[in-house]
Amino acid sequence: MDPISMEQVRAMNKYRKSRRQPHLPTLYMAVTFVLCLLLTSPAWFPRMCSALGFFFLTTVPDLVTAFLLSPKCLFVVGNLIVAFLVGESRLAPRRGDDDDDRPSLVNEIHEEHMKKNAALTAATAAAAAQADHSAFVGAVGKRVEVKEEEEELHKRVEDFIARVKKQRKLELKSFFDVDR
């Protein structure tokens, strides 16, 4: 923007602000007047105040109680509570948590196991396809390596299961200790 148009925009904004300000004192005076009328109304119109008091203290609570204790309202409120609890429970999948974004230890172990199985299958197929004795010996060596890796993976899975069981026992113990 050029300086002239910027000056015009500033002048227009200043004019708008100056135009709005005279209305604010009028608004404040009107609100104060209405508030004074409402606060002093029992003194100059007691019959209306007693009727409004009767309406708000007896009729409205009866209507609200009749509505809140109706079977339809209880059904809707009960379903809303259930829907909220299911949405917040650990059993329902959480929104925004993708297993691909943040792979957990279980997913890593599963993927590693699948890779090892694929390697074992490929090694077995290669061994069956080759008739050469030296190639067969190499495949057997690979199979031994794969078996050792499988044993290591199995050990890691067992360690993971043991850690999860230990954590559940600690959580259960802490749950019962808190109640005391």
VMD Tcl script that builds the backbone (N, CA, C; Angstrom):
set m [mol new atoms 540]
animate dup $m
set s [atomselect $m all]
$s set {name element resname resid chain x y z} {
  {N N MET 1 A 0.831 -1.176 0.000}
  {CA C MET 1 A 0.000 0.000 0.000}
  {C C MET 1 A 0.882 1.249 0.000}
  {N N ASP 2 A 0.404 2.218 -0.680}
  {CA C ASP 2 A 1.139 3.485 -0.692}
  {C C ASP 2 A 0.784 4.304 0.556}
  {N N PRO 3 A 1.593 5.266 0.901}
  {CA C PRO 3 A 1.372 6.037 2.141}
  {C C PRO 3 A 0.046 6.791 2.165}
  {N N ILE 4 A -0.422 7.204 1.037}
  {CA C ILE 4 A -1.673 7.970 0.996}
  {C C ILE 4 A -2.853 7.078 1.368}
  {N N SER 5 A -2.899 5.857 0.785}
  {CA C SER 5 A -4.015 4.950 1.095}
  {C C SER 5 A -3.939 4.479 2.547}
  {N N MET 6 A -2.711 4.298 3.087}
  {CA C MET 6 A -2.575 3.920 4.496}
  {C C MET 6 A -3.117 5.028 5.389}
  {N N GLU 7 A -2.845 6.274 5.043}
  {CA C GLU 7 A -3.341 7.404 5.819}
  {C C GLU 7 A -4.869 7.477 5.751}
  {N N GLN 8 A -5.426 7.170 4.589}
  {CA C GLN 8 A -6.878 7.172 4.445}
  {C C GLN 8 A -7.508 6.085 5.319}
  {N N VAL 9 A -6.890 4.894 5.355}
  {CA C VAL 9 A -7.417 3.798 6.172}
  {C C VAL 9 A -7.371 4.181 7.644}
  {N N ARG 10 A -6.268 4.783 8.086}
  {CA C ARG 10 A -6.157 5.219 9.484}
  {C C ARG 10 A -7.228 6.263 9.813}
  {N N ALA 11 A -7.444 7.186 8.924}
  {CA C ALA 11 A -8.443 8.228 9.153}
  {C C ALA 11 A -9.840 7.624 9.247}
  {N N MET 12 A -10.147 6.651 8.400}
  {CA C MET 12 A -11.459 6.003 8.447}
  {C C MET 12 A -11.641 5.242 9.751}
  {N N ASN 13 A -10.598 4.528 10.206}
  {CA C ASN 13 A -10.678 3.801 11.476}
  {C C ASN 13 A -10.875 4.769 12.645}
  {N N LYS 14 A -10.172 5.894 12.623}
  {CA C LYS 14 A -10.302 6.894 13.681}
  {C C LYS 14 A -11.715 7.469 13.697}
  {N N TYR 15 A -12.287 7.711 12.528}
  {CA C TYR 15 A -13.642 8.239 12.435}
  {C C TYR 15 A -14.653 7.231 12.990}
  {N N ARG 16 A -14.478 5.955 12.657}
  {CA C ARG 16 A -15.391 4.921 13.154}
  {C C ARG 16 A -15.332 4.823 14.673}
  {N N LYS 17 A -14.130 4.867 15.249}
  {CA C LYS 17 A -13.992 4.798 16.699}
  {C C LYS 17 A -14.644 5.992 17.375}
  {N N SER 18 A -14.460 7.173 16.815}
  {CA C SER 18 A -15.040 8.360 17.427}
  {C C SER 18 A -16.564 8.337 17.314}
  {N N ARG 19 A -17.080 7.701 16.309}
  {CA C ARG 19 A -18.523 7.612 16.117}
  {C C ARG 19 A -19.152 6.635 17.099}
  {N N ARG 20 A -18.428 5.565 17.479}
  {CA C ARG 20 A -18.953 4.560 18.399}
  {C C ARG 20 A -18.942 5.031 19.845}
  {N N GLN 21 A -18.036 5.851 20.240}
  {CA C GLN 21 A -17.876 6.228 21.639}
  {C C GLN 21 A -19.074 6.970 22.232}
  {N N PRO 22 A -19.764 7.823 21.541}
  {CA C PRO 22 A -20.923 8.481 22.170}
  {C C PRO 22 A -22.018 7.500 22.570}
  {N N HIS 23 A -22.098 6.344 21.944}
  {CA C HIS 23 A -23.135 5.375 22.280}
  {C C HIS 23 A -22.818 4.626 23.568}
  {N N LEU 24 A -21.567 4.495 23.937}
  {CA C LEU 24 A -21.211 3.748 25.136}
  {C C LEU 24 A -21.760 4.386 26.411}
  {N N PRO 25 A -21.618 5.674 26.644}
  {CA C PRO 25 A -22.213 6.249 27.870}
  {C C PRO 25 A -23.726 6.085 27.904}
  {N N THR 26 A -24.373 6.187 26.767}
  {CA C THR 26 A -25.820 6.000 26.712}
  {C C THR 26 A -26.173 4.563 27.081}
  {N N LEU 27 A -25.419 3.625 26.582}
  {CA C LEU 27 A -25.659 2.221 26.900}
  {C C LEU 27 A -25.450 1.964 28.387}
  {N N TYR 28 A -24.379 2.508 28.956}
  {CA C TYR 28 A -24.114 2.330 30.385}
  {C C TYR 28 A -25.237 2.933 31.228}
  {N N MET 29 A -25.739 4.071 30.831}
  {CA C MET 29 A -26.826 4.707 31.576}
  {C C MET 29 A -28.106 3.873 31.484}
  {N N ALA 30 A -28.398 3.303 30.331}
  {CA C ALA 30 A -29.602 2.482 30.165}
  {C C ALA 30 A -29.508 1.218 31.012}
  {N N VAL 31 A -28.347 0.585 31.020}
  {CA C VAL 31 A -28.175 -0.632 31.822}
  {C C VAL 31 A -28.313 -0.309 33.298}
  {N N THR 32 A -27.760 0.786 33.746}
  {CA C THR 32 A -27.863 1.185 35.150}
  {C C THR 32 A -29.313 1.479 35.524}
  {N N PHE 33 A -30.052 2.133 34.653}
  {CA C PHE 33 A -31.456 2.447 34.920}
  {C C PHE 33 A -32.297 1.166 35.041}
  {N N VAL 34 A -32.120 0.235 34.118}
  {CA C VAL 34 A -32.883 -1.021 34.159}
  {C C VAL 34 A -32.523 -1.817 35.407}
  {N N LEU 35 A -31.285 -1.834 35.782}
  {CA C LEU 35 A -30.852 -2.553 36.982}
  {C C LEU 35 A -31.463 -1.936 38.235}
  {N N CYS 36 A -31.485 -0.611 38.288}
  {CA C CYS 36 A -32.110 0.064 39.432}
  {C C CYS 36 A -33.603 -0.246 39.497}
  {N N LEU 37 A -34.270 -0.258 38.363}
  {CA C LEU 37 A -35.694 -0.588 38.348}
  {C C LEU 37 A -35.946 -2.007 38.851}
  {N N LEU 38 A -35.129 -2.959 38.410}
  {CA C LEU 38 A -35.318 -4.343 38.840}
  {C C LEU 38 A -35.033 -4.520 40.323}
  {N N LEU 39 A -34.021 -3.836 40.819}
  {CA C LEU 39 A -33.677 -3.998 42.234}
  {C C LEU 39 A -34.680 -3.311 43.158}
  {N N THR 40 A -35.306 -2.258 42.703}
  {CA C THR 40 A -36.280 -1.549 43.544}
  {C C THR 40 A -37.713 -1.965 43.257}
  {N N SER 41 A -37.952 -2.902 42.382}
  {CA C SER 41 A -39.318 -3.290 42.021}
  {C C SER 41 A -40.121 -3.851 43.190}
  {N N PRO 42 A -39.544 -4.547 44.170}
  {CA C PRO 42 A -40.388 -4.995 45.290}
  {C C PRO 42 A -41.010 -3.823 46.055}
  {N N ALA 43 A -40.364 -2.689 46.058}
  {CA C ALA 43 A -40.895 -1.546 46.798}
  {C C ALA 43 A -42.069 -0.896 46.079}
  {N N TRP 44 A -42.054 -0.829 44.773}
  {CA C TRP 44 A -43.116 -0.126 44.073}
  {C C TRP 44 A -44.124 -1.035 43.395}
  {N N PHE 45 A -43.852 -2.371 43.326}
  {CA C PHE 45 A -44.842 -3.271 42.731}
  {C C PHE 45 A -44.737 -4.650 43.383}
  {N N PRO 46 A -45.187 -4.768 44.637}
  {CA C PRO 46 A -45.012 -6.024 45.371}
  {C C PRO 46 A -45.838 -7.179 44.825}
  {N N ARG 47 A -46.979 -6.875 44.243}
  {CA C ARG 47 A -47.827 -7.967 43.737}
  {C C ARG 47 A -47.140 -8.696 42.577}
  {N N MET 48 A -46.487 -7.958 41.669}
  {CA C MET 48 A -45.772 -8.582 40.563}
  {C C MET 48 A -44.579 -9.397 41.087}
  {N N CYS 49 A -43.912 -8.883 42.092}
  {CA C CYS 49 A -42.769 -9.614 42.650}
  {C C CYS 49 A -43.208 -10.915 43.297}
  {N N SER 50 A -44.326 -10.895 43.998}
  {CA C SER 50 A -44.786 -12.129 44.623}
  {C C SER 50 A -45.233 -13.141 43.563}
  {N N ALA 51 A -45.846 -12.666 42.481}
  {CA C ALA 51 A -46.255 -13.572 41.397}
  {C C ALA 51 A -45.028 -14.177 40.711}
  {N N LEU 52 A -44.014 -13.350 40.446}
  {CA C LEU 52 A -42.786 -13.872 39.842}
  {C C LEU 52 A -42.079 -14.836 40.781}
  {N N GLY 53 A -42.067 -14.516 42.072}
  {CA C GLY 53 A -41.456 -15.419 43.050}
  {C C GLY 53 A -42.173 -16.756 43.088}
  {N N PHE 54 A -43.504 -16.718 43.081}
  {CA C PHE 54 A -44.276 -17.953 43.065}
  {C C PHE 54 A -43.970 -18.764 41.810}
  {N N PHE 55 A -43.913 -18.074 40.670}
  {CA C PHE 55 A -43.652 -18.765 39.410}
  {C C PHE 55 A -42.269 -19.428 39.421}
  {N N PHE 56 A -41.248 -18.681 39.804}
  {CA C PHE 56 A -39.882 -19.212 39.746}
  {C C PHE 56 A -39.578 -20.199 40.867}
  {N N LEU 57 A -40.246 -20.096 41.995}
  {CA C LEU 57 A -39.922 -20.973 43.129}
  {C C LEU 57 A -40.807 -22.209 43.213}
  {N N THR 58 A -41.967 -22.209 42.581}
  {CA C THR 58 A -42.840 -23.385 42.661}
  {C C THR 58 A -43.152 -24.004 41.311}
  {N N THR 59 A -43.576 -23.214 40.352}
  {CA C THR 59 A -44.020 -23.756 39.071}
  {C C THR 59 A -42.848 -24.272 38.245}
  {N N VAL 60 A -41.807 -23.483 38.099}
  {CA C VAL 60 A -40.666 -23.884 37.277}
  {C C VAL 60 A -39.986 -25.139 37.836}
  {N N PRO 61 A -39.704 -25.234 39.149}
  {CA C PRO 61 A -39.085 -26.476 39.639}
  {C C PRO 61 A -39.963 -27.709 39.413}
  {N N ASP 62 A -41.300 -27.545 39.534}
  {CA C ASP 62 A -42.183 -28.690 39.274}
  {C C ASP 62 A -42.107 -29.137 37.824}
  {N N LEU 63 A -42.079 -28.161 36.897}
  {CA C LEU 63 A -41.974 -28.504 35.478}
  {C C LEU 63 A -40.634 -29.169 35.166}
  {N N VAL 64 A -39.565 -28.625 35.727}
  {CA C VAL 64 A -38.227 -29.176 35.469}
  {C C VAL 64 A -38.123 -30.573 36.052}
  {N N THR 65 A -38.622 -30.772 37.272}
  {CA C THR 65 A -38.574 -32.102 37.900}
  {C C THR 65 A -39.394 -33.106 37.101}
  {N N ALA 66 A -40.561 -32.690 36.633}
  {CA C ALA 66 A -41.393 -33.593 35.834}
  {C C ALA 66 A -40.686 -33.977 34.542}
  {N N PHE 67 A -39.971 -33.038 33.939}
  {CA C PHE 67 A -39.250 -33.349 32.701}
  {C C PHE 67 A -38.043 -34.239 32.976}
  {N N LEU 68 A -37.248 -33.907 33.992}
  {CA C LEU 68 A -36.018 -34.655 34.258}
  {C C LEU 68 A -36.291 -36.078 34.721}
  {N N LEU 69 A -37.425 -36.312 35.359}
  {CA C LEU 69 A -37.731 -37.657 35.833}
  {C C LEU 69 A -38.596 -38.445 34.862}
  {N N SER 70 A -38.835 -37.903 33.685}
  {CA C SER 70 A -39.612 -38.638 32.695}
  {C C SER 70 A -38.755 -39.753 32.101}
  {N N PRO 71 A -39.377 -40.853 31.685}
  {CA C PRO 71 A -38.599 -41.975 31.142}
  {C C PRO 71 A -37.795 -41.606 29.897}
  {N N LYS 72 A -38.335 -40.738 29.061}
  {CA C LYS 72 A -37.613 -40.350 27.850}
  {C C LYS 72 A -36.324 -39.618 28.192}
  {N N CYS 73 A -36.414 -38.690 29.129}
  {CA C CYS 73 A -35.229 -37.920 29.512}
  {C C CYS 73 A -34.192 -38.827 30.175}
  {N N LEU 74 A -34.639 -39.706 31.057}
  {CA C LEU 74 A -33.703 -40.638 31.698}
  {C C LEU 74 A -33.043 -41.554 30.681}
  {N N PHE 75 A -33.794 -41.981 29.669}
  {CA C PHE 75 A -33.231 -42.823 28.615}
  {C C PHE 75 A -32.151 -42.076 27.839}
  {N N VAL 76 A -32.427 -40.832 27.462}
  {CA C VAL 76 A -31.461 -40.041 26.699}
  {C C VAL 76 A -30.207 -39.775 27.541}
  {N N VAL 77 A -30.380 -39.392 28.792}
  {CA C VAL 77 A -29.237 -39.104 29.667}
  {C C VAL 77 A -28.406 -40.368 29.890}
  {N N GLY 78 A -29.081 -41.496 30.104}
  {CA C GLY 78 A -28.365 -42.764 30.284}
  {C C GLY 78 A -27.558 -43.136 29.051}
  {N N ASN 79 A -28.130 -42.961 27.875}
  {CA C ASN 79 A -27.405 -43.270 26.639}
  {C C ASN 79 A -26.234 -42.320 26.426}
  {N N LEU 80 A -26.399 -41.057 26.786}
  {CA C LEU 80 A -25.280 -40.115 26.671}
  {C C LEU 80 A -24.136 -40.513 27.595}
  {N N ILE 81 A -24.452 -40.955 28.790}
  {CA C ILE 81 A -23.406 -41.395 29.728}
  {C C ILE 81 A -22.687 -42.618 29.184}
  {N N VAL 82 A -23.443 -43.579 28.676}
  {CA C VAL 82 A -22.826 -44.790 28.128}
  {C C VAL 82 A -21.943 -44.455 26.934}
  {N N ALA 83 A -22.428 -43.596 26.050}
  {CA C ALA 83 A -21.637 -43.224 24.876}
  {C C ALA 83 A -20.354 -42.519 25.293}
  {N N PHE 84 A -20.432 -41.655 26.282}
  {CA C PHE 84 A -19.237 -40.966 26.764}
  {C C PHE 84 A -18.249 -41.951 27.372}
  {N N LEU 85 A -18.735 -42.872 28.176}
  {CA C LEU 85 A -17.833 -43.842 28.816}
  {C C LEU 85 A -17.181 -44.768 27.802}
  {N N VAL 86 A -17.922 -45.195 26.811}
  {CA C VAL 86 A -17.342 -46.053 25.773}
  {C C VAL 86 A -16.299 -45.275 24.979}
  {N N GLY 87 A -16.582 -44.035 24.703}
  {CA C GLY 87 A -15.629 -43.213 23.956}
  {C C GLY 87 A -14.349 -42.974 24.723}
  {N N GLU 88 A -14.433 -42.899 26.036}
  {CA C GLU 88 A -13.261 -42.620 26.849}
  {C C GLU 88 A -12.580 -43.876 27.385}
  {N N SER 89 A -13.199 -45.012 27.229}
  {CA C SER 89 A -12.620 -46.224 27.809}
  {C C SER 89 A -11.407 -46.685 27.024}
  {N N ARG 90 A -10.660 -47.532 27.645}
  {CA C ARG 90 A -9.463 -48.072 26.987}
  {C C ARG 90 A -9.810 -49.164 25.991}
  {N N LEU 91 A -11.040 -49.669 26.064}
  {CA C LEU 91 A -11.444 -50.730 25.142}
  {C C LEU 91 A -11.702 -50.175 23.747}
  {N N ALA 92 A -12.186 -48.946 23.673}
  {CA C ALA 92 A -12.465 -48.331 22.375}
  {C C ALA 92 A -11.162 -47.816 21.784}
  {N N PRO 93 A -10.997 -47.944 20.473}
  {CA C PRO 93 A -9.768 -47.408 19.875}
  {C C PRO 93 A -9.766 -45.893 19.973}
  {N N ARG 94 A -8.619 -45.336 20.297}
  {CA C ARG 94 A -8.508 -43.890 20.449}
  {C C ARG 94 A -8.350 -43.236 19.080}
  {N N ARG 95 A -8.966 -42.092 18.937}
  {CA C ARG 95 A -8.849 -41.360 17.680}
  {C C ARG 95 A -7.497 -40.692 17.627}
  {N N GLY 96 A -6.875 -40.743 16.459}
  {CA C GLY 96 A -5.596 -40.076 16.279}
  {C C GLY 96 A -4.403 -40.955 16.596}
  {N N ASP 97 A -4.625 -42.101 17.213}
  {CA C ASP 97 A -3.514 -42.999 17.511}
  {C C ASP 97 A -3.412 -44.038 16.406}
  {N N ASP 98 A -2.490 -43.837 15.499}
  {CA C ASP 98 A -2.273 -44.798 14.425}
  {C C ASP 98 A -1.076 -45.652 14.791}
  {N N ASP 99 A -1.210 -46.974 14.577}
  {CA C ASP 99 A -0.111 -47.875 14.901}
  {C C ASP 99 A 1.067 -47.650 13.975}
  {N N ASP 100 A 0.815 -47.129 12.767}
  {CA C ASP 100 A 1.904 -46.905 11.834}
  {C C ASP 100 A 2.739 -45.692 12.232}
  {N N ASP 101 A 2.103 -44.696 12.861}
  {CA C ASP 101 A 2.828 -43.482 13.236}
  {C C ASP 101 A 3.820 -43.746 14.362}
  {N N ARG 102 A 3.368 -44.439 15.404}
  {CA C ARG 102 A 4.220 -44.715 16.546}
  {C C ARG 102 A 4.190 -46.210 16.814}
  {N N PRO 103 A 5.086 -46.962 16.220}
  {CA C PRO 103 A 5.043 -48.406 16.434}
  {C C PRO 103 A 5.420 -48.759 17.868}
  {N N SER 104 A 4.609 -49.585 18.482}
  {CA C SER 104 A 4.873 -50.005 19.844}
  {C C SER 104 A 5.806 -51.208 19.827}
  {N N LEU 105 A 6.190 -51.639 21.016}
  {CA C LEU 105 A 7.097 -52.770 21.144}
  {C C LEU 105 A 6.453 -54.041 20.598}
  {N N VAL 106 A 5.159 -54.191 20.798}
  {CA C VAL 106 A 4.457 -55.375 20.290}
  {C C VAL 106 A 4.492 -55.389 18.767}
  {N N ASN 107 A 4.238 -54.229 18.152}
  {CA C ASN 107 A 4.259 -54.158 16.693}
  {C C ASN 107 A 5.654 -54.435 16.150}
  {N N GLU 108 A 6.683 -53.917 16.832}
  {CA C GLU 108 A 8.057 -54.164 16.386}
  {C C GLU 108 A 8.388 -55.648 16.442}
  {N N ILE 109 A 8.004 -56.308 17.528}
  {CA C ILE 109 A 8.279 -57.744 17.666}
  {C C ILE 109 A 7.525 -58.523 16.603}
  {N N HIS 110 A 6.269 -58.136 16.342}
  {CA C HIS 110 A 5.489 -58.831 15.322}
  {C C HIS 110 A 6.124 -58.667 13.943}
  {N N GLU 111 A 6.523 -57.442 13.605}
  {CA C GLU 111 A 7.155 -57.210 12.308}
  {C C GLU 111 A 8.461 -57.992 12.183}
  {N N GLU 112 A 9.240 -58.010 13.264}
  {CA C GLU 112 A 10.500 -58.753 13.230}
  {C C GLU 112 A 10.249 -60.247 13.033}
  {N N HIS 113 A 9.213 -60.760 13.701}
  {CA C HIS 113 A 8.862 -62.175 13.559}
  {C C HIS 113 A 8.430 -62.478 12.121}
  {N N MET 114 A 7.667 -61.585 11.526}
  {CA C MET 114 A 7.235 -61.792 10.145}
  {C C MET 114 A 8.423 -61.773 9.186}
  {N N LYS 115 A 9.384 -60.882 9.421}
  {CA C LYS 115 A 10.580 -60.841 8.579}
  {C C LYS 115 A 11.386 -62.121 8.704}
  {N N LYS 116 A 11.499 -62.624 9.933}
  {CA C LYS 116 A 12.258 -63.864 10.144}
  {C C LYS 116 A 11.571 -65.039 9.456}
  {N N ASN 117 A 10.245 -65.107 9.531}
  {CA C ASN 117 A 9.517 -66.170 8.856}
  {C C ASN 117 A 9.688 -66.079 7.344}
  {N N ALA 118 A 9.669 -64.863 6.811}
  {CA C ALA 118 A 9.866 -64.681 5.376}
  {C C ALA 118 A 11.279 -65.113 4.984}
  {N N ALA 119 A 12.267 -64.781 5.836}
  {CA C ALA 119 A 13.645 -65.183 5.553}
  {C C ALA 119 A 13.781 -66.699 5.611}
  {N N LEU 120 A 13.129 -67.325 6.589}
  {CA C LEU 120 A 13.175 -68.786 6.717}
  {C C LEU 120 A 12.525 -69.441 5.507}
  {N N THR 121 A 11.398 -68.920 5.063}
  {CA C THR 121 A 10.713 -69.471 3.894}
  {C C THR 121 A 11.564 -69.295 2.638}
  {N N ALA 122 A 12.187 -68.140 2.491}
  {CA C ALA 122 A 13.043 -67.895 1.337}
  {C C ALA 122 A 14.268 -68.817 1.369}
  {N N ALA 123 A 14.835 -69.016 2.558}
  {CA C ALA 123 A 16.003 -69.892 2.679}
  {C C ALA 123 A 15.628 -71.339 2.357}
  {N N THR 124 A 14.462 -71.777 2.788}
  {CA C THR 124 A 14.020 -73.143 2.510}
  {C C THR 124 A 13.743 -73.329 1.023}
  {N N ALA 125 A 13.113 -72.336 0.386}
  {CA C ALA 125 A 12.827 -72.425 -1.039}
  {C C ALA 125 A 14.113 -72.422 -1.848}
  {N N ALA 126 A 15.080 -71.621 -1.426}
  {CA C ALA 126 A 16.361 -71.580 -2.129}
  {C C ALA 126 A 17.091 -72.907 -1.971}
  {N N ALA 127 A 17.016 -73.501 -0.791}
  {CA C ALA 127 A 17.690 -74.773 -0.559}
  {C C ALA 127 A 17.063 -75.889 -1.391}
  {N N ALA 128 A 15.752 -75.870 -1.530}
  {CA C ALA 128 A 15.077 -76.905 -2.313}
  {C C ALA 128 A 15.328 -76.720 -3.800}
  {N N ALA 129 A 15.495 -75.475 -4.251}
  {CA C ALA 129 A 15.686 -75.211 -5.661}
  {C C ALA 129 A 17.097 -75.576 -6.126}
  {N N GLN 130 A 18.044 -75.502 -5.248}
  {CA C GLN 130 A 19.431 -75.774 -5.640}
  {C C GLN 130 A 19.787 -77.217 -5.292}
  {N N ALA 131 A 20.361 -77.867 -6.237}
  {CA C ALA 131 A 20.729 -79.267 -6.022}
  {C C ALA 131 A 22.186 -79.421 -5.635}
  {N N ASP 132 A 22.906 -78.365 -5.719}
  {CA C ASP 132 A 24.331 -78.418 -5.402}
  {C C ASP 132 A 24.514 -78.621 -3.903}
  {N N HIS 133 A 25.439 -79.527 -3.544}
  {CA C HIS 133 A 25.687 -79.857 -2.150}
  {C C HIS 133 A 26.225 -78.658 -1.369}
  {N N SER 134 A 27.096 -77.886 -1.992}
  {CA C SER 134 A 27.673 -76.731 -1.281}
  {C C SER 134 A 26.608 -75.668 -1.023}
  {N N ALA 135 A 25.721 -75.499 -1.990}
  {CA C ALA 135 A 24.632 -74.554 -1.795}
  {C C ALA 135 A 23.710 -75.047 -0.681}
  {N N PHE 136 A 23.512 -76.382 -0.624}
  {CA C PHE 136 A 22.674 -76.961 0.426}
  {C C PHE 136 A 23.303 -76.748 1.794}
  {N N VAL 137 A 24.618 -76.904 1.871}
  {CA C VAL 137 A 25.327 -76.681 3.135}
  {C C VAL 137 A 25.205 -75.212 3.546}
  {N N GLY 138 A 25.301 -74.306 2.555}
  {CA C GLY 138 A 25.137 -72.879 2.849}
  {C C GLY 138 A 23.733 -72.576 3.364}
  {N N ALA 139 A 22.724 -73.239 2.770}
  {CA C ALA 139 A 21.341 -73.023 3.207}
  {C C ALA 139 A 21.134 -73.553 4.613}
  {N N VAL 140 A 21.782 -74.684 4.923}
  {CA C VAL 140 A 21.681 -75.238 6.271}
  {C C VAL 140 A 22.322 -74.269 7.263}
  {N N GLY 141 A 23.433 -73.667 6.866}
  {CA C GLY 141 A 24.086 -72.667 7.726}
  {C C GLY 141 A 23.176 -71.470 7.957}
  {N N LYS 142 A 22.501 -71.058 6.861}
  {CA C LYS 142 A 21.562 -69.946 7.003}
  {C C LYS 142 A 20.407 -70.332 7.917}
  {N N ARG 143 A 19.948 -71.581 7.791}
  {CA C ARG 143 A 18.846 -72.057 8.602}
  {C C ARG 143 A 19.241 -72.047 10.082}
  {N N VAL 144 A 20.493 -72.430 10.370}
  {CA C VAL 144 A 20.973 -72.415 11.751}
  {C C VAL 144 A 21.001 -70.983 12.273}
  {N N GLU 145 A 21.447 -70.037 11.425}
  {CA C GLU 145 A 21.465 -68.633 11.836}
  {C C GLU 145 A 20.043 -68.122 12.082}
  {N N VAL 146 A 19.130 -68.501 11.184}
  {CA C VAL 146 A 17.747 -68.068 11.326}
  {C C VAL 146 A 17.149 -68.663 12.596}
  {N N LYS 147 A 17.498 -69.919 12.884}
  {CA C LYS 147 A 16.993 -70.563 14.088}
  {C C LYS 147 A 17.501 -69.850 15.337}
  {N N GLU 148 A 18.773 -69.434 15.325}
  {CA C GLU 148 A 19.317 -68.696 16.463}
  {C C GLU 148 A 18.611 -67.345 16.614}
  {N N GLU 149 A 18.361 -66.693 15.487}
  {CA C GLU 149 A 17.650 -65.420 15.538}
  {C C GLU 149 A 16.219 -65.615 16.042}
  {N N GLU 150 A 15.591 -66.731 15.632}
  {CA C GLU 150 A 14.250 -67.041 16.117}
  {C C GLU 150 A 14.254 -67.279 17.614}
  {N N GLU 151 A 15.293 -67.983 18.105}
  {CA C GLU 151 A 15.387 -68.221 19.546}
  {C C GLU 151 A 15.562 -66.894 20.290}
  {N N GLU 152 A 16.358 -66.002 19.724}
  {CA C GLU 152 A 16.552 -64.691 20.340}
  {C C GLU 152 A 15.238 -63.915 20.354}
  {N N LEU 153 A 14.504 -63.975 19.250}
  {CA C LEU 153 A 13.212 -63.308 19.169}
  {C C LEU 153 A 12.236 -63.906 20.180}
  {N N HIS 154 A 12.236 -65.215 20.298}
  {CA C HIS 154 A 11.370 -65.898 21.262}
  {C C HIS 154 A 11.708 -65.456 22.687}
  {N N LYS 155 A 12.994 -65.329 22.959}
  {CA C LYS 155 A 13.432 -64.884 24.283}
  {C C LYS 155 A 12.945 -63.458 24.544}
  {N N ARG 156 A 13.036 -62.582 23.534}
  {CA C ARG 156 A 12.564 -61.213 23.695}
  {C C ARG 156 A 11.055 -61.168 23.938}
  {N N VAL 157 A 10.316 -62.037 23.237}
  {CA C VAL 157 A 8.869 -62.099 23.430}
  {C C VAL 157 A 8.555 -62.545 24.851}
  {N N GLU 158 A 9.250 -63.562 25.331}
  {CA C GLU 158 A 9.032 -64.043 26.695}
  {C C GLU 158 A 9.366 -62.959 27.712}
  {N N ASP 159 A 10.442 -62.218 27.494}
  {CA C ASP 159 A 10.801 -61.120 28.390}
  {C C ASP 159 A 9.711 -60.048 28.393}
  {N N PHE 160 A 9.195 -59.751 27.227}
  {CA C PHE 160 A 8.131 -58.750 27.118}
  {C C PHE 160 A 6.891 -59.202 27.878}
  {N N ILE 161 A 6.510 -60.458 27.708}
  {CA C ILE 161 A 5.340 -60.995 28.409}
  {C C ILE 161 A 5.558 -60.940 29.918}
  {N N ALA 162 A 6.762 -61.279 30.353}
  {CA C ALA 162 A 7.062 -61.233 31.784}
  {C C ALA 162 A 6.971 -59.800 32.309}
  {N N ARG 163 A 7.470 -58.829 31.549}
  {CA C ARG 163 A 7.390 -57.428 31.983}
  {C C ARG 163 A 5.941 -56.965 32.089}
  {N N VAL 164 A 5.111 -57.346 31.108}
  {CA C VAL 164 A 3.705 -56.948 31.137}
  {C C VAL 164 A 2.998 -57.561 32.339}
  {N N LYS 165 A 3.270 -58.842 32.617}
  {CA C LYS 165 A 2.652 -59.490 33.773}
  {C C LYS 165 A 3.092 -58.823 35.068}
  {N N LYS 166 A 4.365 -58.489 35.160}
  {CA C LYS 166 A 4.886 -57.829 36.362}
  {C C LYS 166 A 4.240 -56.464 36.540}
  {N N GLN 167 A 4.092 -55.716 35.447}
  {CA C GLN 167 A 3.471 -54.399 35.523}
  {C C GLN 167 A 2.011 -54.508 35.946}
  {N N ARG 168 A 1.298 -55.500 35.443}
  {CA C ARG 168 A -0.105 -55.687 35.838}
  {C C ARG 168 A -0.210 -56.035 37.316}
  {N N LYS 169 A 0.697 -56.872 37.804}
  {CA C LYS 169 A 0.679 -57.210 39.230}
  {C C LYS 169 A 0.938 -55.977 40.077}
  {N N LEU 170 A 1.895 -55.135 39.660}
  {CA C LEU 170 A 2.186 -53.913 40.411}
  {C C LEU 170 A 0.997 -52.953 40.392}
  {N N GLU 171 A 0.338 -52.836 39.237}
  {CA C GLU 171 A -0.834 -51.967 39.151}
  {C C GLU 171 A -1.959 -52.484 40.035}
  {N N LEU 172 A -2.161 -53.790 40.033}
  {CA C LEU 172 A -3.200 -54.382 40.855}
  {C C LEU 172 A -2.886 -54.169 42.330}
  {N N LYS 173 A -1.630 -54.354 42.688}
  {CA C LYS 173 A -1.212 -54.167 44.076}
  {C C LYS 173 A -1.385 -52.710 44.484}
  {N N SER 174 A -0.990 -51.778 43.632}
  {CA C SER 174 A -1.131 -50.358 43.960}
  {C C SER 174 A -2.599 -49.959 44.033}
  {N N PHE 175 A -3.466 -50.582 43.243}
  {CA C PHE 175 A -4.893 -50.290 43.290}
  {C C PHE 175 A -5.470 -50.678 44.638}
  {N N PHE 176 A -5.101 -51.862 45.133}
  {CA C PHE 176 A -5.628 -52.309 46.412}
  {C C PHE 176 A -4.976 -51.589 47.579}
  {N N ASP 177 A -3.743 -51.109 47.414}
  {CA C ASP 177 A -3.073 -50.377 48.481}
  {C C ASP 177 A -3.671 -48.979 48.644}
  {N N VAL 178 A -4.157 -48.405 47.576}
  {CA C VAL 178 A -4.743 -47.059 47.644}
  {C C VAL 178 A -6.037 -47.077 48.437}
  {N N ASP 179 A -6.794 -48.152 48.356}
  {CA C ASP 179 A -8.083 -48.223 49.048}
  {C C ASP 179 A -7.938 -48.257 50.557}
  {N N ARG 180 A -6.813 -48.663 51.071}
  {CA C ARG 180 A -6.638 -48.796 52.526}
  {C C ARG 180 A -6.447 -47.494 53.196}
}
mol reanalyze $m
mol bondsrecalc $m
mol representation Tube
mol addrep $m
